Amino acid sequence: MADTVPATVDKRTAADKVYEALRRDIITLRHKPGASLTEAQLAAIHGTSRVPIREACRRLQQDRLLVGVPYKGYSVTTISAEDVRDAFELRAVLETSALEISKAHATARDFDRLERLAAADYTYHDLDSYSRFLELNREFHARLASLAGNARLTRTLADLLGSMLRFFYLGLDLGPYGAEMRCEHQELIDPLRCDDTAGAARCLEGQIEASRDRVLHALARSSGEELF
């Protein structure tokens, strides 16, 4: 009798699947900030009953991606200029601090991994390529922070970058910045290879400011308001 390969069991519940799909749609801006959503509408989109929709939306409210609207349903949380500035300010503190203490922990293998991640690119106006690029970008910056040898710092930064994904989608959709970002990543690796952690940290500060400003410009364009 031929050997059979057991089928992989998907242990996710219906609510888990809805949560993951809806979270992805919010983060990738398929559901725009401020958009209204009803349980009936979401049940039709995801082909399920309202019970898993309700559970998924409860979790997304905890993630601060949805807010409940009495007797109406839910609203996708808006993105404010203050939110953007606060998040980028915290990112700058965490990531530059990690770089400044990374010298003793970096190895040639670490740099090789960073080089591979630094080559990531995306296609302008292609949301699927945005997703792939941003996941590799998040891994690049998390690995960069991990050179400090502080696991708690690395986890905190990775969580922060995850919470900023909607911001990054806005910034990417402003223009084709893939080549520019590849150069920026390389500009961080080169001084680290030469043990110039202070130079890398200064370079990173400028890059974070530029990224913040791209997001703010994209936010201003989408809202029609002047944020500077």
C-alpha positions, 0 to 999 in steps of 0.5 A, a space after each residue: 500500500 502506498 504511503 499517504 501524506 496526512 493533510 495539514 489540519 488548519 486549526 484556525 477558527 472562522 473568527 481567526 480567519 476573518 480576523 486575519 483577512 480583515 486586519 490585512 484589508 485594513 492595514 493595506 488600506 482596502 478599507 480606508 481610515 474612517 470607513 464604515 463597516 457593518 456585520 452584515 456587509 462583512 459577513 457577505 464579504 467573508 462568506 460567514 455568519 455574524 458570530 465570527 465577524 463579531 469576534 474578529 471585530 472585537 479583537 480588531 477593536 483591541 488592536 485599535 484598528 476598529 471602533 464600535 459605532 452604536 447601532 451602526 457597526 464599526 468604523 476603521 480608525 483614522 490616522 492623524 498627524 499626531 499618531 504618525 509623529 508620535 510613532 516615528 519619534 518612538 521608532 527613532 529612539 528605539 532604533 538609533 539606540 539599538 544601533 549605537 550599542 550594536 558594535 560588539 554583537 555584529 558578525 559577517 553572517 549578520 551583514 550578509 543577511 542584511 544585504 539580502 534583505 536590503 535588496 527588497 523592492 516593490 511595484 508602485 500601485 501593486 498592493 501585493 508587492 507592497 505587502 511583500 516589501 514591507 514584510 522584508 523591510 520590517 525584518 531588515 529593521 528588526 534584524 538591524 536592532 537585534 545586533 544590539 543583543 537586547 531581545 526585549 528591545 528587538 521585540 518592542 521595535 518589531 511590534 511598533 513597526 507592525 503597528 505602523 504598517 498602515 502608515 508605510 502603505 500610505 507612504 509607498 503609495 505616494 511614489 515609486 521609492 523602492 530604489 531609494 529605500 534600497 540605497 538607504 538600507 545599504 547606507 546603514 550597512 556600510 558604516 556598520 561594517 566599518 564599526 561606525 555605529 554613530 555614523 549609522 545612527 545619524 544616517 538612520 535618524 535622517 532616514 526616519 525623518 524622511 519616511 515620516 515626512 513622506 507619510 505626512 505628505 501622503 496623509 495630507 494628500 488623502 485628507 486634503 489638509 495641510 499638515 506642515 
